[in-house]
Amino acid sequence: MRKPRDGQDTRQRVLLAAQELFAAKGFSGTSLADISQRCGISDGLIIHHFQSKKNLYRQVLENLAEQYTQNLVQAKESTTSPKEMMQQTLAASFNFWKQDSAYQRISLWAYLEGQTEFAEKEALLTAGLFQEVKQLQEQGLLDNRFSPVVFLTLVIGPIHFWLRYREQFKISLNLTESSDDLDQLFLNQLIQLVTEMSHKENT
């Protein structure tokens, strides 16, 4: 007797294969045939579950954005003050991107390919962080010299730059510390810098 297909298992296998390939070759460089070969599921069944390669790509992004969002939400839930929330959220963001490779690579491919679509969950997360920064500034709990969008960029941007070029720094500057030690140094000093920047007395 033929074993019935597990639709959820099939979807997960396709999503995992697609995530690996989109990270390795981008959206344009990945075909449904590539994904089919990677996961052992036919093109037709992939289309049955996801309708198109574009929808499959979108679902991969949504899943990764959900993981990122949950990571930050959990970090915020354990805090008791705006300062601690900012520090814990920053640490959680750094650790997520350090451990992740797929989301970073897919984001870079999207930039190179001119993809302008963002995951809905990531857009909602960014909007939520923007509003939190704005509210803290209005309450006098966060320095208001910086636009919320610039503040978020100044906080998150260095993380991606560091993780992308850290190994090159080690080689070109003859740094002898381990990557983990350098990461901890970077994170500690980034938190210190952002804390000082965000709580400096207004002049």
N, C-alpha and C positions, 0 to 999 in steps of 0.2 A: 504494500500500500504506500502510495506516495505521501511523503511528509509535507503538510501544508507550510507555505512560506510564512515566516514571521516578519510582518511588514515593518515593525519598529527596528528589528535587527537589520533588515535590508537597508533602511534609511540610514542607520548609524554607520554601517559599512561604507555606504556611498559617501556620506559626509566626511568620514575620516580620510578616505582616499582622495576626495576632492580637496580637502584642506591641505593635505600633503603636497598635492600637485600644484594647486594655486600658489602655495608658498614657494615651491621650487621653480615654477615656470610662468607664474602670472596667469591672469584670466585669458588673455589672447593666446598664450603659448600652450594652453591646456585644452584638449578636445574631449568630447564625451567618450570617444574611443579610448583615450588614455585612461580616463577614470574607470571605464568598464574593465579594461585590462588590469588595472591596479586592484580593484575590489572583486573581480570575478562575477560581476552582475551585468546583464546585457544592457545595451543602449536603450532598448525599448522599455525595460523595467525602470531604468533611471528616469526616463521621460515620464513614465506613468506616475512616479512618486513626486517628481519635481517640476514637471511641465517643460522646463528649458534649462540650458546651462546657466543662463543669467539668474534664474530663480534659485538654482542650486548654489551659485556663488553668493547670492544674497543671504541664503540660509546659513552658509558657512560663516559669513561675517556676523550675522545675528548671534550665532552660538558663541563665537569668540568674544563679542561685545558683552554678552550675558555673563560670561565667566569673569571678565574684567569688572563689570558692574558689581557683581556679588562680592568680589574680592574687596572692593572699596567700601561697600555697605557694611560688611562684617567688621572692617577696621574701624569705621565710624561708630558703630554700635557700642564699642567697648570704651569710648572716651567720655570724659566728664566736663571738658572745657573746650572752647574754641581753639586755644593753642594746642592742646593735646590732640584734638580732632585733626588739625592741619598736619601735625607731625606724624600721626599714625596713618593718615591717608596718604601722605607723601611716601612713607616707608612701604606701605602696601602697594602703591603704584610702582615703585622701584622694583620691589621683589617680584611682582607679577611680570613686568617686562623683562626682568633678568631671566626668569624661568621660561618665559614664552619665546618661541622663535617664529611660529607660524603667523601670528597676528602681525608682528613687526614686518616680516617679509612680504606678506600679502599687502600691507599698507604701503610699503615701498614700491612694490610692483604697480599698485593702483596709481601712485603718483607718477611713475614713469610712463604708464599707459594712458594717462590723462583721465582716469576714472574719477568722476566727481561724486559718485553716490556713496553715502555713508550709511552704516548700519543704523537702523532706527533707535536701537537701545543705546548706542554710543552717542547719538545726537541728543537723546533725552538725558543721558548722564552729563554731557557737557553743559546742556542748558541748566540742569539742576545745580551743578557746581558753580556756574555763573551766578545764579540767583543766590546761592549760599554766600558767596564772596560779597555780592552786592548788599545783602541784608546785614552781614557782619560789619561792613563799612558804614552802613546807615546807623547801626547801633553803637558806633564808636569803638568796636572791638577789633577792627582791622584797619590798618593805614589806608586812607582813601586817596592817596596821591596817585595810585595806579588804577587805570581802567580794569574792571574785572577780567576782561578777555586778555589784556596784556599780562595781568598778574598770573592767570592760569598758564599762559604761554611761557612766561619766565620760570614757572615752577616745573612744568612737565617737559618743556623742550630740552633742557640740559640732560635729563635722564636718557632720552633717546640718543642724543649726541654722544654721551659717555659710553653707553653700551655698544654703540656702533664702532667707536674708535679706540676703546680702551686697550685692546691688544696692540694696536699700532703705536699708542703712546708707550707701552711697555718696551717695545722694540726700539723705537727711535730715541727714547730718552734713557734707555738702559735701566729701566726700573726693575728692581730685584724682588719687590713684594709679590705675593701671589695675587691672582685675579680677585679672589674673595677678599683679601685684605685691602686691596685697592678699592673694591666696591664699597666696603664698609667705611673706608676713609671718605670716599666721595659722598656717600649717603649722609654720614654724620655732618660733614661740612655744608652740604646742600641744605639740610634741615636747619643748621645754625644760621646760614645766610638768609634763608626764607623767613625764619623766625624774626631775625633782626630787621629785615626789610619790611615785614608786615606789621611790626609793632613799634616802629620808630615814631617818636613824638612828631606830630605835625608842626611845621614851621610856618 
